[in-house]
């Protein structure tokens, strides 16, 4: 009888081990979807910032890695981190999925964000942020990204705040008016803050908006590219700042009958052309040229392409699936490079890993969170073709694999 019991127990043990091994193998065989991969990366990037801020401990917890010439960045870093995290994830917080693992991640970050915004604008909070020009003009930059995030999430981020907190946000944004922006892309920072105030029924300064829009019209160089000021620069500032802000500003201005629709259509045509150029910059391996300044913003360089995908205005011949696959390749190539994150999950300065020399004097840990600007398509539902269509090769992958691909044409 003992032998029979022993035999049965042994068989049960082997069966349990085999079942566990099979389930583990099955889990390995079932790859994570592109969408869930993006959600996981969003969570990994944003959580340290928003969790600390929700507790009123961002100033206490966030390290400030910076160039040796970048002294004093602690006066700006915290608003910088918040504004840049939120500007990229706002569409996802606004309309992402509410169920499953994604729903849990999204709800957690939304709760952190709402509590964090309160701490950022409440003068009694230990994380109260600097929106003034007391130490320099940088606050207008990141207040602008913050305002842009609120424009991109009017129901969840802005609408989720109490009336009291909303008023504190408005008061904080108005403090940036004492800052004179530079004669370059900075004009758009002042402009988008005023557009946010306009959209929410506040007194706004139309001159700042009109000046920013008209100057950039004068700085247009052709074929979807604006100068950063009077001169043309080979960098990614058309994507980091210029075109996404012009598109978002234009959308609100047209809705409020403050901009001719034809002018806005022209802005969109140029942005769509630049998105076409961006898609062609991505190599078959998910690499792209390290051209110009602010390379430490990493995949944020593709905000224009991500924005076009979010708004369903990709160029003819560029499918949503190929953009998803191209951006996923960039994300996997760049954000999983060794030492991109420190041991506590904070981003480190670099382009393809930890490369402190990539950071200019205005770059610090907080600056790096503009990488979230590539995540805008998470604001599309999982059923959207961007996510649901089968994988597709992007232009360079087709070209270098000997497949047919559309030739390129400039716009006039």
C-alpha positions as CSV (number, residue, x, y, z in Angstrom):
1,X,0.0,0.0,0.0
2,X,2.9,2.4,0.8
3,X,4.5,1.7,-2.5
4,X,1.2,2.5,-4.3
5,X,0.9,5.8,-2.4
6,X,4.5,6.6,-3.1
7,X,4.1,5.9,-6.8
8,X,0.9,8.0,-7.0
9,X,2.6,10.9,-5.2
10,X,5.6,10.7,-7.6
11,X,3.4,10.7,-10.6
12,X,1.5,13.7,-9.3
13,X,4.7,15.6,-8.6
14,X,6.1,14.9,-12.1
15,X,2.7,15.9,-13.6
16,X,2.7,19.2,-11.7
17,X,6.3,20.0,-12.7
18,X,5.6,19.1,-16.3
19,X,2.4,21.3,-16.3
20,X,4.4,24.2,-14.8
21,X,7.1,23.8,-17.4
22,X,4.6,23.7,-20.2
23,X,2.8,26.8,-19.0
24,X,6.2,28.6,-18.6
25,X,7.1,27.6,-22.1
26,X,3.7,28.7,-23.4
27,X,4.2,32.1,-21.8
28,X,7.6,32.4,-23.5
29,X,6.0,31.5,-26.8
30,X,3.3,34.1,-26.5
31,X,5.1,37.4,-27.3
32,X,3.9,40.6,-25.8
33,X,1.8,42.7,-28.2
34,X,3.3,45.9,-29.5
35,X,0.7,47.9,-27.7
36,X,1.4,46.2,-24.3
37,X,5.1,46.7,-25.0
38,X,4.5,50.4,-25.4
39,X,2.3,50.5,-22.3
40,X,5.0,48.7,-20.3
41,X,7.7,51.2,-21.5
42,X,5.4,54.1,-20.7
43,X,4.9,52.8,-17.2
44,X,8.6,52.2,-16.8
45,X,9.5,55.8,-17.9
46,X,6.8,57.7,-16.2
47,X,6.2,56.0,-12.9
48,X,9.3,57.1,-11.0
49,X,8.5,60.8,-11.8
50,X,4.8,60.7,-11.2
51,X,4.9,58.5,-8.1
52,X,7.4,60.7,-6.4
53,X,5.5,63.9,-7.4
54,X,2.2,62.4,-6.1
55,X,3.8,62.1,-2.7
56,X,5.4,65.5,-2.8
57,X,8.8,63.9,-2.9
58,X,10.0,64.6,-6.5
59,X,12.6,67.2,-5.3
60,X,13.7,64.7,-2.7
61,X,14.0,61.7,-4.9
62,X,14.9,62.7,-8.5
63,X,18.6,62.7,-9.2
64,X,19.9,65.6,-11.3
65,X,22.6,64.3,-13.6
66,X,23.9,67.3,-15.6
67,X,26.8,68.7,-17.6
68,X,29.5,70.4,-15.6
69,X,28.4,73.7,-17.1
70,X,24.8,73.1,-16.3
71,X,24.8,74.4,-12.8
72,X,21.6,75.6,-11.4
73,X,19.3,73.2,-13.2
74,X,17.7,72.3,-9.9
75,X,15.7,75.6,-10.3
76,X,14.0,74.1,-13.3
77,X,14.3,70.4,-13.3
78,X,11.1,69.4,-11.5
79,X,8.7,71.4,-13.8
80,X,10.8,70.1,-16.6
81,X,10.3,66.4,-15.6
82,X,6.5,66.8,-15.0
83,X,5.8,68.8,-18.2
84,X,7.8,66.4,-20.4
85,X,6.4,63.2,-19.0
86,X,2.8,64.4,-19.3
87,X,3.1,65.9,-22.8
88,X,3.7,62.4,-24.3
89,X,1.4,60.3,-22.2
90,X,-1.5,62.7,-22.1
91,X,-3.4,61.1,-25.0
92,X,-3.1,57.7,-23.4
93,X,-4.4,59.0,-20.0
94,X,-7.2,60.7,-21.9
95,X,-8.5,57.7,-23.9
96,X,-6.4,54.6,-23.4
97,X,-7.8,51.2,-22.5
98,X,-9.5,50.8,-19.1
99,X,-9.3,47.1,-18.7
100,X,-6.6,44.5,-18.1
101,X,-3.0,45.2,-17.4
102,X,-3.0,48.4,-19.5
103,X,-6.1,49.7,-17.6
104,X,-4.4,49.1,-14.3
105,X,-1.2,50.9,-15.5
106,X,-3.2,53.8,-16.9
107,X,-5.3,54.3,-13.8
108,X,-2.3,54.2,-11.5
109,X,-0.4,56.8,-13.6
110,X,-3.5,59.0,-13.9
111,X,-4.0,59.0,-10.1
112,X,-0.3,59.9,-9.6
113,X,-0.5,62.6,-12.3
114,X,-3.6,64.3,-10.8
115,X,-2.1,64.3,-7.3
116,X,1.2,65.4,-8.6
117,X,-0.2,68.4,-10.5
118,X,-1.8,69.6,-7.3
119,X,1.6,69.3,-5.5
120,X,3.3,71.1,-8.4
121,X,1.1,74.2,-8.2
122,X,0.2,74.4,-4.5
123,X,2.5,76.9,-2.8
124,X,2.2,75.0,0.4
125,X,3.6,71.7,-1.2
126,X,7.3,70.7,-0.8
127,X,7.2,70.0,-4.6
128,X,5.8,73.5,-5.5
129,X,7.5,74.3,-8.8
130,X,9.2,77.4,-10.2
131,X,7.1,79.0,-13.0
132,X,8.7,82.4,-12.7
133,X,11.7,84.0,-14.4
134,X,13.6,84.5,-11.2
135,X,16.5,82.2,-12.2
136,X,16.2,82.4,-15.9
137,X,13.8,81.8,-18.7
138,X,13.6,78.0,-18.7
139,X,10.3,77.7,-16.9
140,X,8.4,79.0,-19.9
141,X,9.7,76.0,-21.9
142,X,8.3,73.3,-19.5
143,X,5.2,75.3,-18.5
144,X,4.5,75.1,-22.3
145,X,4.9,71.3,-22.4
146,X,2.6,71.2,-19.3
147,X,0.0,73.3,-21.0
148,X,0.3,71.2,-24.2
149,X,-0.3,68.1,-22.1
150,X,-3.5,69.6,-20.6
151,X,-4.7,70.6,-24.2
152,X,-4.1,66.9,-25.2
153,X,-6.1,65.6,-22.2
154,X,-9.0,68.0,-21.5
155,X,-11.2,65.5,-19.7
156,X,-8.9,63.3,-17.7
157,X,-5.9,65.6,-16.8
158,X,-7.5,69.0,-16.8
159,X,-11.0,67.9,-16.0
160,X,-9.8,65.6,-13.3
161,X,-8.5,68.4,-11.2
162,X,-10.5,70.2,-8.6
163,X,-11.6,73.8,-9.4
164,X,-9.2,75.0,-6.8
165,X,-6.3,73.2,-8.4
166,X,-7.3,74.4,-11.8
167,X,-7.1,78.0,-10.6
168,X,-3.7,77.3,-9.2
169,X,-2.6,75.9,-12.5
170,X,-3.8,79.0,-14.3
171,X,-2.1,81.3,-11.8
172,X,1.1,79.3,-12.3
173,X,1.0,79.5,-16.0
174,X,0.4,83.2,-16.0
175,X,3.6,83.7,-14.0
176,X,5.6,82.7,-17.1
177,X,4.4,86.0,-18.8
178,X,7.3,87.8,-17.1
179,X,9.7,85.7,-19.3
180,X,10.7,87.1,-22.7
181,X,11.1,84.2,-25.1
182,X,14.0,83.8,-27.4
183,X,13.7,84.7,-31.1
184,X,13.4,81.1,-32.2
185,X,11.1,78.1,-31.3
186,X,10.7,79.6,-27.8
187,X,8.1,82.0,-29.2
188,X,5.8,78.9,-29.4
189,X,6.2,78.2,-25.7
190,X,4.7,81.6,-24.8
191,X,2.1,81.1,-27.5
192,X,0.8,77.7,-26.5
193,X,0.4,78.8,-22.9
194,X,-1.9,81.6,-24.1
195,X,-3.8,79.2,-26.3
196,X,-4.5,77.0,-23.3
197,X,-5.8,80.1,-21.4
198,X,-8.0,81.0,-24.4
199,X,-9.4,77.5,-24.6
200,X,-10.4,77.6,-20.9
201,X,-12.1,80.9,-20.9
202,X,-9.3,83.0,-19.4
203,X,-8.0,86.3,-20.5
204,X,-5.3,85.6,-23.0
205,X,-2.6,87.6,-24.9
206,X,-3.4,87.2,-28.5
207,X,-0.3,89.1,-29.5
208,X,2.0,86.4,-28.2
209,X,0.1,83.8,-30.2
210,X,-0.1,85.8,-33.4
211,X,3.6,86.7,-33.2
212,X,4.7,83.1,-32.7
213,X,2.6,81.9,-35.6
214,X,3.5,84.6,-38.1
215,X,7.2,84.4,-37.3
216,X,7.2,80.7,-38.0
217,X,5.4,81.3,-41.2
218,X,8.3,83.6,-42.2
219,X,10.8,81.0,-41.1
220,X,9.3,78.2,-43.3
221,X,12.1,76.9,-45.5
222,X,10.2,74.5,-47.8
223,X,9.4,70.8,-48.1
224,X,7.9,70.5,-44.6
225,X,10.7,72.2,-42.7
226,X,10.8,75.3,-40.6
227,X,13.8,77.2,-39.4
228,X,14.5,77.4,-35.7
229,X,14.5,81.2,-35.9
230,X,15.7,82.8,-39.1
231,X,18.3,80.1,-39.8
232,X,17.9,76.4,-40.7
233,X,19.4,73.9,-38.3
234,X,19.9,70.2,-39.0
235,X,18.3,68.9,-35.8
236,X,15.0,67.4,-34.6
237,X,13.5,70.6,-33.3
238,X,10.8,70.6,-36.0
239,X,9.7,67.5,-34.1
240,X,10.6,68.2,-30.5
241,X,8.8,71.5,-30.5
242,X,7.9,73.4,-33.6
243,X,5.4,71.4,-35.7
244,X,3.6,69.6,-32.8
245,X,3.0,72.9,-31.0
246,X,1.9,74.7,-34.2
247,X,-0.6,71.8,-34.9
248,X,-2.0,71.8,-31.4
249,X,-2.2,75.6,-31.2
250,X,-3.8,75.8,-34.6
251,X,-6.4,73.2,-33.7
252,X,-7.6,75.3,-30.7
253,X,-7.3,78.6,-32.6
254,X,-9.5,77.3,-35.5
255,X,-12.0,76.0,-33.0
256,X,-12.2,79.4,-31.4
257,X,-12.3,81.2,-34.8
258,X,-9.0,82.8,-34.2
259,X,-7.1,81.3,-37.2
260,X,-8.2,80.9,-40.8
261,X,-8.9,77.2,-41.6
262,X,-6.8,77.5,-44.8
263,X,-3.8,78.5,-42.7
264,X,-4.3,75.5,-40.4
265,X,-4.6,73.2,-43.4
266,X,-1.2,74.5,-44.6
267,X,0.3,73.8,-41.2
268,X,-1.1,70.2,-41.3
269,X,0.2,69.6,-44.9
270,X,3.7,70.6,-43.8
271,X,3.5,68.5,-40.7
272,X,2.4,65.5,-42.6
273,X,5.2,65.9,-45.1
274,X,7.7,66.1,-42.2
275,X,6.2,62.9,-40.8
276,X,6.8,61.3,-44.2
277,X,10.5,62.3,-44.0
278,X,10.7,61.0,-40.4
279,X,9.4,57.6,-41.3
280,X,12.1,57.3,-44.0
281,X,14.8,58.1,-41.5
282,X,14.3,54.9,-39.6
283,X,16.7,52.2,-40.6
284,X,15.8,48.5,-41.0
285,X,17.4,48.0,-37.6
286,X,15.5,50.7,-35.8
287,X,18.4,53.2,-35.9
288,X,18.2,56.9,-37.0
289,X,20.9,59.6,-37.6
290,X,22.3,61.3,-34.5
291,X,22.0,64.8,-36.0
292,X,21.9,68.1,-34.2
293,X,21.5,69.1,-30.6
294,X,19.3,67.6,-27.8
295,X,19.9,64.0,-28.8
296,X,19.4,63.0,-25.2
297,X,15.7,63.4,-25.8
298,X,16.0,60.0,-27.6
299,X,12.9,58.7,-29.4
300,X,11.1,62.0,-28.7
301,X,12.7,63.0,-32.0
302,X,9.8,61.2,-33.7
303,X,7.0,63.3,-32.1
304,X,5.8,64.6,-35.5
305,X,5.4,61.0,-36.9
306,X,3.7,59.9,-33.7
307,X,1.4,62.9,-33.8
308,X,0.4,62.2,-37.4
309,X,-0.4,58.6,-36.5
310,X,-2.5,59.8,-33.5
311,X,-4.5,62.2,-35.6
312,X,-5.0,59.8,-38.6
313,X,-3.2,62.1,-41.0
314,X,-0.3,59.9,-42.1
315,X,0.9,60.6,-45.6
316,X,-0.4,58.6,-48.6
317,X,1.6,55.4,-48.9
318,X,2.5,55.2,-45.3
319,X,0.4,52.7,-43.4
320,X,-0.4,52.9,-39.6
321,X,1.1,49.4,-39.2
322,X,4.4,50.3,-40.7
323,X,4.7,53.3,-38.5
324,X,3.9,51.2,-35.4
325,X,6.5,48.7,-36.4
326,X,9.1,51.3,-37.2
327,X,8.6,53.2,-33.9
328,X,8.6,49.9,-31.9
329,X,12.0,49.1,-33.5
330,X,13.3,52.5,-32.5
331,X,12.0,52.0,-29.0
332,X,13.5,48.6,-28.5
333,X,16.8,49.7,-30.0
334,X,17.1,52.9,-28.0
335,X,15.3,52.5,-24.7
336,X,16.7,49.0,-23.9
337,X,20.3,50.0,-24.5
338,X,22.4,49.2,-21.4
339,X,22.3,51.7,-18.6
340,X,19.5,53.8,-20.2
341,X,17.9,53.7,-16.7
342,X,19.8,53.9,-13.4
343,X,19.3,51.3,-10.6
344,X,16.3,53.2,-9.3
345,X,14.6,53.5,-12.7
346,X,15.5,57.1,-13.5
347,X,16.6,58.0,-17.1
348,X,20.3,58.7,-17.7
349,X,21.8,61.1,-20.2
350,X,22.5,59.5,-23.5
351,X,21.4,58.6,-27.0
352,X,22.2,54.8,-27.1
353,X,22.8,54.1,-23.5
354,X,24.5,56.1,-20.8
355,X,26.6,58.8,-22.6
356,X,27.0,61.8,-20.4
357,X,28.8,63.7,-23.1
358,X,25.6,63.8,-25.2
359,X,24.1,66.2,-22.8
360,X,24.5,69.9,-23.5
361,X,24.7,72.5,-20.7
362,X,20.9,72.8,-20.6
363,X,20.4,69.1,-20.3
364,X,19.8,67.3,-17.0
365,X,17.9,64.2,-15.9
366,X,14.6,65.9,-16.2
367,X,15.1,67.0,-19.8
368,X,15.3,63.4,-20.9
369,X,11.6,62.7,-20.3
370,X,10.7,64.4,-23.6
371,X,11.3,60.9,-25.0
372,X,7.6,60.3,-24.1
373,X,6.6,62.4,-27.1
374,X,7.0,59.3,-29.3
375,X,4.2,57.5,-27.3
376,X,1.3,59.6,-28.6
377,X,-0.4,56.8,-30.6
378,X,-1.3,55.1,-27.3
379,X,-4.2,57.5,-27.3
380,X,-5.7,55.4,-30.1
381,X,-8.0,52.5,-29.1
382,X,-6.6,49.0,-29.4
383,X,-9.0,48.4,-32.2
384,X,-7.5,51.1,-34.4
385,X,-5.6,49.9,-37.4
386,X,-2.4,51.4,-35.9
387,X,-2.6,48.6,-33.3
388,X,-4.7,45.9,-34.9
389,X,-3.3,45.6,-38.4
390,X,-0.6,42.9,-38.9
391,X,3.1,43.8,-38.8
392,X,4.4,45.7,-41.9
393,X,7.8,46.7,-43.2
394,X,8.6,50.4,-43.1
395,X,10.2,52.3,-46.0
396,X,13.9,51.6,-45.4
397,X,13.2,48.0,-44.5
398,X,11.4,47.6,-47.9
399,X,14.2,49.5,-49.7
400,X,17.1,47.5,-48.3
401,X,15.3,44.2,-48.6
402,X,14.8,44.6,-52.3
403,X,11.0,45.1,-52.0
404,X,9.0,47.7,-53.9
405,X,8.6,51.0,-52.1
406,X,7.3,54.4,-53.1
407,X,9.7,57.0,-54.4
408,X,9.8,60.3,-52.6
409,X,8.6,63.7,-53.7
410,X,8.9,67.1,-52.2
411,X,5.8,69.3,-51.6
412,X,5.5,72.7,-53.1
